[in-house]
Amino acid sequence: MAVDEEATMQPPLTALQVMQDAPVIPVIVLHDVAHAVPLARALVAGGIRMLEVTLRTPQALACMEAIARDVPGAIIGAGTVRSAADAQACAMAGARFVVSPGYTRSVGKACHDLGLALLPGVATGSEIMMAQEDGFTELKFFPAMQAGGIAMLKAWQGPFGDVKFCPTGGVTPQNAKEFLALSNVQCVGGSWLVPADAMAQGDWYRITALAREAVALRG
């Protein structure tokens, strides 16, 4: 499974570019390859280009490949990447950035070698320091609400003032603005942009509307 040569010639992204593109990175779980392209088109129409397709289903890689091939406005990311082999498979399927639930040096090295931007998952000060040692200063705070939420991010502003976060896990339309108001938060990750019932019904207009609302969160 591989994307075309033109897709592989695109310049590498930085993690900061991924985070600054829109206020929300959608966390996407796809069970049906037929949903991949219309979903991606609906999100792009609403102003969301950075799409995190998680490796939580057997169809995930095929979905990434379909979006990379057929939705030129989308930028494919891979979520739930836990190994160097995962990163390699996602790069072959067209991913240009990676989001991991935690951090290991083997994942960090693989993404560096593959030219993939990486948002490593962290939940403690020690994990932040390990990621920083390897050159990563844009990080995913996960699971955000369970690991301390807004209070934890405020506490980290002092010792880790040079780090930018994408909190994910328990972030909702109701609390997203409070997260985004923090100086050390560049964007948030959330699944509410891609409701399972909207995908099942093919309600792409609803998903475009949710994407537009998400873009408006950054006032």
C-alpha positions, 0 to 999 in steps of 0.5 A: 500500500503506497501513495503516489509519487507526487504526494511523497514529494510534498515538503515536510510539515512541522508539528507547530504548523499542524497545531496552528492550522486550525483550533481543533484536530479531529480525532477520527475513527473509521470503520468503513473505507467508503466513509473516508473520502466524503468525511474528509471533503466535509471537514475540509469544506468546513475549514479543517485540513489536518485530519487525524485518522486513528489506527484503531480499526483494521480499515484505518490505513486504507482510509488514509490512502483513499483520503491522500489520493482523492482529497487534495485539500486534506492533510492526513495524520495518523493517530494511536501510533505506538511503534516505528512499524506503525509510523512506517505503515502510516507514511506509506499510506500518505500520512504527513504527521503522527499523533501518539498516545505516549512517547518512546524514542523509537517512535520519535526516531522513526518519525524523524527519519520518515520526515513525519511531524510528531505530536507525542503524548505526555501526561507527566513532567518526566514525559515532557522532559524526555520528549524535550531531550529528543527535540520535541517541544509541541506535545499532545497532553493526553488524556487531558481531563483525566490527567489534570485538565486546565489546572495541570496545563496552568501548572506547567506554564512555569517549568515548561513555558517553552512547550506548546500543547494539544490537549486531547481526551475529554475536550468538548465544544463546551470546554474547548474555548477554555483550553484554547485561551491558555498561552501554552495551548495551540489547539485541541484534539476532539472527536465531536467533529465526526459523530458516529451517527452523522457518518452512519447516516452520510450527514456530511453537511452536519460535519461541515457545520461542526467543522465551521463551528470548530474553526470559529473557536479561535476568535 
